[in-house]
Amino acid sequence: MLPAVLAAPQQLPPSQDPWYSAPRGLERHAPGTVLRVRKAHSNITLLVNNTAGAYQLLYRSTDARYKPSYAVTTVFLPLAGAAQQQIAPALVSYQIPYNTPDVDQSPSYGLSTLHGEPIMASVREGLDRGWAVSVPDFEGSLAAFSAGIQAGHAVLDSVRAVLSFDKFNNSKKDKTKQRSARYVLWGFSGGALASNFAAELQASYAPELSFAGAALGGPPSNFTQVVYNVTGTPYAAVGAYVLLGVTAQFPEARAYLTRQLHEAGPYNRTTFLSAARTTAAEAVAMFMGQDIFAYFTNGDAILKAPELVRVVGNNWHMGYHGIPQMPLFVYKAIGDELTSIATTDDHMDRICRVGANVLYQRNTVGAHDSEYVSGSVRALAWLEQVLKGTQPEPTSGCKVENVQ
């Protein structure tokens, strides 16, 4: 039996909200089990005026160390009229790029207080098409930003949770159209990391799930390269964020990272570690143009240290955890300044050589942020096709094309 739906009290950040705490006996439940349910805060539904209701599910998951954990997803249900457009129940697991090691920036809280357009525009677009939209806090309770295995598990378990949620099933019930739900993954940037790891891990971790497709926008195929790309730029905060995030679930790695930070001087331990408690805007201002490696006594050798190599290798590099079993639509700007096109070219080449089915579009115009907007139009059109049961080209193998 699923937990009763509770009304959300005044919104508190996750670090202060008892609802976000680990339920007793967590380890006894199977991954994907819904452990708590409540209505989403009214601030969220005010931002999305075309939903029949929004709910938050706390569910059992598995962290990056393969230990029992939990996460939360926010589920938006479509209006009845919109839902009738679908020949079968439709669900989009939408991984937003919240990109932070601060749990208080998680979407289940941040959607109502921190994030706005164009994030909510994409949610509304999905609801208009009759899709339920699930937005998981895929970094988990420790905000393990860039920990790909954690993110992949949390996404897969969020889909398990939503598929078992009675409100999702009831909102889609039509006795003349008794068909199994169709569901897809979608994410951009850090959200593409989560979506990609979910796609790679699905066959081994959640073999009962059968995704209709996955859309990956601006994927950071190699986060090690991202750290080098952003250091010394306006986006230098990303380097601090990913190092703090990937070590959040690995105490030994975090302890090593902390020991290597300078104790004093302009690039010091206190400043670096404080990034874990800042908003993205604050972190951008704090690290603007800085050399992230200057914070460490061993410079960029921090990334090559044995204490970090395995953690980073397992969680930062795409294309090594399994062959995606669903069609992929991958879109990225050739001029992406955060995550180079070459790393994604290599990523696509690797999975295509072992049997993946991919449409890979390389945009000759724009950069990382602009592709978020322009690529969303193409992604929505592709997702609409696969949710209707139409297999886009290529029907097998891979197709690479430059677009603008």
C-alpha positions as CSV (number, residue, x, y, z in Angstrom):
1,M,0.0,0.0,0.0
2,L,1.3,3.4,-0.9
3,P,1.6,6.1,1.8
4,A,-1.2,8.6,2.2
5,V,-0.9,11.9,0.4
6,L,-0.2,14.7,2.9
7,A,-0.6,18.4,2.3
8,A,2.7,20.2,2.1
9,P,3.3,22.6,5.0
10,Q,5.1,26.0,4.5
11,Q,8.0,25.2,2.2
12,L,11.2,24.5,4.1
13,P,14.6,23.8,2.5
14,P,15.5,20.1,2.5
15,S,18.2,20.6,5.1
16,Q,15.6,21.8,7.5
17,D,12.5,19.8,6.5
18,P,12.0,16.5,8.4
19,W,10.0,15.1,5.5
20,Y,13.3,14.7,3.6
21,S,14.9,12.5,6.3
22,A,15.7,8.8,5.7
23,P,12.6,6.7,6.6
24,R,13.2,4.0,9.2
25,G,14.0,0.6,7.7
26,L,15.0,2.1,4.4
27,E,17.2,-0.8,3.5
28,R,14.3,-3.3,3.7
29,H,12.5,-1.7,0.7
30,A,13.2,-2.4,-2.9
31,P,14.7,0.4,-5.0
32,G,11.9,2.5,-6.5
33,T,9.5,1.9,-3.5
34,V,7.5,5.0,-2.7
35,L,8.0,5.7,1.0
36,R,6.3,9.1,1.5
37,V,3.9,11.2,-0.6
38,R,2.7,14.8,-0.3
39,K,1.2,17.5,-2.5
40,A,3.8,19.8,-3.9
41,H,3.9,23.3,-2.5
42,S,1.4,25.7,-4.0
43,N,4.2,27.9,-5.3
44,I,5.1,25.2,-7.8
45,T,1.6,24.8,-9.1
46,L,1.3,28.6,-9.5
47,L,4.2,28.4,-11.9
48,V,2.6,25.6,-13.9
49,N,-1.0,26.5,-14.6
50,N,-1.8,23.6,-16.8
51,T,-1.4,20.7,-14.4
52,A,-4.1,18.6,-12.7
53,G,-1.9,18.3,-9.7
54,A,1.7,18.1,-8.5
55,Y,3.0,15.7,-5.9
56,Q,6.3,14.9,-4.3
57,L,7.4,11.3,-3.8
58,L,10.2,10.2,-1.5
59,Y,11.5,6.8,-2.7
60,R,14.1,4.2,-2.0
61,S,17.2,4.3,-4.3
62,T,20.9,3.3,-4.4
63,D,23.8,5.7,-4.1
64,A,27.1,5.8,-6.1
65,R,28.6,3.3,-3.7
66,Y,25.7,0.9,-4.3
67,K,24.4,1.5,-0.7
68,P,20.7,2.0,0.1
69,S,19.7,5.7,-0.2
70,Y,16.6,7.8,-1.0
71,A,15.6,10.6,-3.3
72,V,12.6,12.8,-4.1
73,T,10.8,13.5,-7.3
74,T,8.1,16.1,-8.1
75,V,5.4,14.8,-10.4
76,F,3.2,17.0,-12.5
77,L,0.0,15.4,-13.9
78,P,-1.6,16.7,-17.1
79,L,-5.1,18.0,-17.3
80,A,-7.7,15.3,-18.4
81,G,-8.3,16.9,-21.8
82,A,-4.6,17.0,-22.6
83,A,-4.1,13.4,-21.4
84,Q,-6.7,12.2,-23.9
85,Q,-4.3,13.1,-26.7
86,Q,-2.2,10.1,-25.8
87,I,-3.0,6.6,-27.0
88,A,-1.2,5.3,-23.8
89,P,-0.2,6.8,-20.5
90,A,2.9,9.0,-21.2
91,L,5.6,10.0,-18.7
92,V,8.7,12.2,-19.2
93,S,11.4,12.0,-16.6
94,Y,12.9,15.5,-17.0
95,Q,16.3,15.9,-15.4
96,I,16.9,19.6,-15.0
97,P,20.5,20.9,-14.7
98,Y,20.5,22.1,-11.2
99,N,24.2,21.6,-11.0
100,T,25.0,22.2,-7.4
101,P,26.5,20.4,-4.3
102,D,23.9,22.2,-2.1
103,V,20.9,20.1,-1.2
104,D,18.9,23.2,-0.7
105,Q,19.0,23.9,-4.4
106,S,17.3,20.6,-5.2
107,P,14.4,20.9,-7.7
108,S,11.7,19.7,-5.3
109,Y,12.5,22.9,-3.3
110,G,14.1,25.0,-6.0
111,L,11.2,24.8,-8.5
112,S,9.1,26.9,-6.2
113,T,11.8,29.3,-5.0
114,L,14.9,29.4,-7.2
115,H,14.3,28.2,-10.7
116,G,12.0,29.8,-13.3
117,E,11.9,30.0,-17.0
118,P,12.9,28.2,-19.2
119,I,12.8,25.2,-16.9
120,M,9.1,25.5,-16.2
121,A,8.3,26.3,-19.8
122,S,9.5,22.8,-20.7
123,V,7.4,21.3,-18.0
124,R,4.3,23.1,-19.3
125,E,5.2,22.0,-22.9
126,G,5.1,18.4,-21.8
127,L,1.8,18.8,-19.9
128,D,0.2,20.5,-22.9
129,R,1.0,17.4,-24.9
130,G,-0.7,15.2,-22.3
131,W,2.4,13.9,-20.7
132,A,3.0,13.5,-17.0
133,V,6.3,15.1,-16.1
134,S,8.6,13.9,-13.3
135,V,11.4,16.1,-12.1
136,P,13.7,14.1,-9.8
137,D,16.3,15.4,-7.3
138,F,18.7,13.0,-8.9
139,E,21.8,14.2,-6.9
140,G,20.2,12.6,-3.8
141,S,20.1,13.7,-0.2
142,L,23.8,14.6,-0.2
143,A,23.6,16.7,-3.4
144,A,26.3,14.6,-5.1
145,F,26.5,16.7,-8.2
146,S,28.4,15.0,-11.1
147,A,28.3,11.6,-9.4
148,G,26.9,9.8,-12.5
149,I,26.1,6.4,-10.9
150,Q,24.1,8.1,-8.1
151,A,22.2,10.2,-10.6
152,G,21.5,7.2,-12.9
153,H,20.1,5.1,-10.1
154,A,18.0,8.0,-8.7
155,V,16.5,8.6,-12.2
156,L,15.6,5.0,-12.8
157,D,14.1,4.6,-9.3
158,S,12.1,7.8,-9.8
159,V,10.5,6.2,-12.9
160,R,9.8,3.1,-10.9
161,A,8.2,5.2,-8.2
162,V,6.0,7.2,-10.6
163,L,4.8,4.2,-12.5
164,S,3.5,2.7,-9.2
165,F,1.9,6.0,-8.0
166,D,-1.8,5.7,-8.0
167,K,-2.4,9.3,-9.0
168,F,-0.4,8.8,-12.2
169,N,-2.3,5.6,-13.0
170,N,-5.7,7.1,-12.2
171,S,-5.0,10.3,-14.2
172,K,-4.3,8.1,-17.2
173,K,-7.1,5.6,-16.9
174,D,-9.2,5.1,-20.1
175,K,-10.9,1.8,-20.5
176,T,-10.9,2.2,-24.3
177,K,-7.2,2.6,-24.4
178,Q,-5.8,0.0,-22.1
179,R,-2.1,0.1,-23.0
180,S,1.1,0.1,-20.9
181,A,2.6,3.4,-20.1
182,R,5.3,4.8,-22.4
183,Y,8.1,6.7,-20.8
184,V,11.2,8.6,-21.8
185,L,14.2,10.4,-20.4
186,W,15.2,14.0,-21.1
187,G,17.9,16.2,-19.7
188,F,20.4,18.9,-20.7
189,S,23.9,19.6,-19.4
190,G,24.0,18.1,-15.8
191,G,20.5,16.7,-16.5
192,A,22.0,14.9,-19.6
193,L,24.6,13.4,-17.3
194,A,21.8,11.9,-15.1
195,S,19.8,10.8,-18.1
196,N,22.8,9.2,-19.8
197,F,23.8,7.3,-16.8
198,A,20.2,6.1,-16.3
199,A,20.2,5.0,-20.0
200,E,23.6,3.1,-19.5
201,L,22.7,1.5,-16.2
202,Q,19.1,0.5,-17.1
203,A,19.9,-2.9,-18.4
204,S,21.8,-4.0,-15.3
205,Y,20.0,-2.0,-12.6
206,A,16.4,-1.8,-13.8
207,P,15.9,-4.4,-16.5
208,E,12.1,-4.4,-16.1
209,L,11.9,-0.9,-17.4
210,S,11.5,-0.4,-21.2
211,F,12.1,3.2,-22.2
212,A,10.7,4.5,-25.5
213,G,13.7,6.9,-25.8
214,A,16.1,9.3,-24.2
215,A,17.0,12.9,-25.3
216,L,20.4,14.1,-24.1
217,G,21.2,17.8,-24.7
218,G,24.7,19.3,-24.3
219,P,26.0,16.2,-22.5
220,P,29.2,16.7,-20.4
221,S,30.6,13.4,-21.8
222,N,33.9,13.8,-19.8
223,F,33.7,16.0,-16.7
224,T,37.5,15.9,-16.2
225,Q,37.7,17.8,-19.5
226,V,35.0,20.2,-18.2
227,V,37.1,21.1,-15.2
228,Y,40.0,22.1,-17.4
229,N,37.7,24.0,-19.8
230,V,36.1,26.1,-17.1
231,T,39.1,27.0,-14.9
232,G,40.0,30.6,-15.4
233,T,36.7,31.5,-17.1
234,P,33.4,33.0,-15.8
235,Y,32.3,29.4,-15.3
236,A,35.1,28.5,-12.9
237,A,32.6,27.7,-10.2
238,V,31.6,24.6,-12.0
239,G,35.0,23.2,-11.3
240,A,34.6,23.6,-7.5
241,Y,31.0,22.4,-7.7
242,V,31.8,19.1,-9.4
243,L,34.8,18.3,-7.1
244,L,32.6,18.9,-4.0
245,G,29.7,17.0,-5.6
246,V,31.5,13.9,-6.8
247,T,33.2,13.4,-3.3
248,A,30.0,14.0,-1.3
249,Q,29.3,10.2,-1.0
250,F,33.0,9.2,-0.7
251,P,34.4,10.2,2.7
252,E,37.9,9.1,2.0
253,A,38.0,11.1,-1.3
254,R,36.5,14.2,0.4
255,A,39.0,14.0,3.2
256,Y,41.9,13.8,0.7
257,L,40.5,16.7,-1.3
258,T,40.2,18.8,1.8
259,R,43.8,18.0,2.9
260,Q,45.1,19.2,-0.4
261,L,43.5,22.6,-0.1
262,H,45.7,25.5,0.9
263,E,45.0,26.6,4.5
264,A,45.7,30.3,3.9
265,G,46.1,32.8,1.1
266,P,43.7,34.0,-1.6
267,Y,42.9,30.5,-2.7
268,N,42.1,28.8,0.6
269,R,40.3,25.8,2.0
270,T,37.6,27.9,3.7
271,T,36.5,29.6,0.5
272,F,36.6,26.5,-1.6
273,L,34.5,24.4,0.9
274,S,32.0,27.2,1.4
275,A,30.9,26.7,-2.2
276,A,28.9,23.6,-1.0
277,R,26.5,26.0,0.8
278,T,26.0,28.7,-1.9
279,T,23.6,29.3,-4.7
280,A,24.8,29.0,-8.2
281,A,24.8,32.8,-8.6
282,E,26.9,33.2,-5.4
283,A,29.4,30.6,-6.6
284,V,29.8,32.2,-10.0
285,A,30.6,35.5,-8.4
286,M,32.9,33.9,-5.8
287,F,35.0,32.0,-8.4
288,M,34.7,34.3,-11.4
289,G,37.8,33.9,-13.6
290,Q,39.8,31.9,-11.0
291,D,42.2,29.1,-11.6
292,I,40.4,26.3,-9.6
293,F,43.6,24.3,-9.5
294,A,45.3,27.1,-7.6
295,Y,43.3,26.1,-4.5
296,F,45.2,22.8,-4.3
297,T,48.8,22.3,-3.1
298,N,49.2,19.8,-5.9
299,G,47.5,21.8,-8.6
300,D,45.8,19.9,-11.3
301,A,47.5,16.7,-10.1
302,I,44.5,16.5,-7.7
303,L,42.6,14.9,-10.6
304,K,45.3,12.3,-11.1
305,A,45.6,11.3,-7.4
306,P,44.8,7.6,-6.7
307,E,42.4,8.8,-4.0
308,L,40.2,10.4,-6.6
309,V,40.9,8.6,-9.9
310,R,38.5,5.7,-9.3
311,V,35.7,7.9,-8.0
312,V,36.1,10.3,-10.9
313,G,36.6,7.6,-13.5
314,N,33.4,5.8,-12.4
315,N,31.2,8.9,-12.2
316,W,32.5,11.5,-14.7
317,H,33.0,9.5,-17.9
318,M,30.1,8.5,-20.1
319,G,29.9,5.5,-22.4
320,Y,31.5,2.9,-20.0
321,H,28.6,1.6,-18.0
322,G,26.4,-0.3,-20.5
323,I,24.9,0.1,-23.9
324,P,21.6,2.1,-23.9
325,Q,18.8,-0.1,-24.9
326,M,16.5,2.7,-26.1
327,P,16.8,5.1,-29.0
328,L,18.9,8.2,-28.2
329,F,18.5,11.7,-29.5
330,V,21.7,13.6,-28.7
331,Y,22.1,17.3,-29.5
332,K,24.9,19.7,-28.8
333,A,26.5,22.9,-30.1
334,I,29.8,22.5,-31.8
335,G,30.8,25.8,-30.1
336,D,29.9,24.5,-26.6
337,E,32.4,26.3,-24.4
338,L,31.8,24.3,-21.2
339,T,32.0,20.7,-22.5
340,S,33.8,20.3,-25.8
341,I,32.2,18.7,-28.8
342,A,35.2,16.4,-29.3
343,T,34.5,14.5,-26.0
344,T,30.9,13.9,-27.1
345,D,32.0,12.9,-30.6
346,D,34.2,10.3,-28.9
347,H,31.4,9.2,-26.6
348,M,29.0,8.7,-29.6
349,D,31.6,6.9,-31.6
350,R,32.2,4.5,-28.7
351,I,28.6,3.6,-28.1
352,C,27.7,3.4,-31.8
353,R,30.5,0.9,-32.3
354,V,28.8,-1.5,-29.8
355,G,25.3,-1.3,-31.1
356,A,23.6,1.9,-29.8
357,N,20.8,3.5,-31.7
358,V,21.5,7.3,-31.9
359,L,20.5,10.4,-33.8
360,Y,23.3,12.8,-33.0
361,Q,22.8,16.4,-34.1
362,R,25.8,18.8,-33.9
363,N,24.6,22.4,-34.0
364,T,26.9,24.7,-36.1
365,V,25.4,27.7,-34.4
366,G,25.5,28.9,-30.8
367,A,27.1,27.6,-27.6
368,H,26.1,25.8,-24.4
369,D,23.3,28.1,-23.1
370,S,21.8,28.9,-26.5
371,E,21.6,25.2,-27.3
372,Y,19.5,24.7,-24.2
373,V,16.8,26.8,-25.8
374,S,17.1,25.9,-29.5
375,G,17.7,22.3,-28.8
376,S,14.6,22.0,-26.6
377,V,12.3,22.5,-29.7
378,R,14.0,19.6,-31.5
379,A,14.0,17.4,-28.4
380,L,10.3,17.9,-27.8
381,A,9.5,17.0,-31.4
382,W,11.6,13.8,-31.1
383,L,10.1,12.9,-27.7
384,E,6.6,13.4,-29.1
385,Q,7.4,10.9,-31.9
386,V,8.7,8.1,-29.6
387,L,5.9,8.6,-27.1
388,K,3.4,8.0,-29.9
389,G,5.2,4.8,-30.9
390,T,6.9,6.2,-34.0
391,Q,10.5,5.2,-34.4
392,P,12.4,8.3,-35.7
393,E,15.3,7.9,-38.1
394,P,17.6,6.1,-37.8
395,T,15.6,3.0,-36.9
396,S,18.9,1.2,-36.1
397,G,22.5,2.2,-35.9
398,C,23.6,5.8,-35.7
399,K,23.2,8.9,-37.7
400,V,25.3,12.0,-37.2
401,E,24.3,15.3,-38.8
402,N,25.2,19.0,-38.6
403,V,22.3,21.3,-38.1
404,Q,21.7,25.0,-37.5
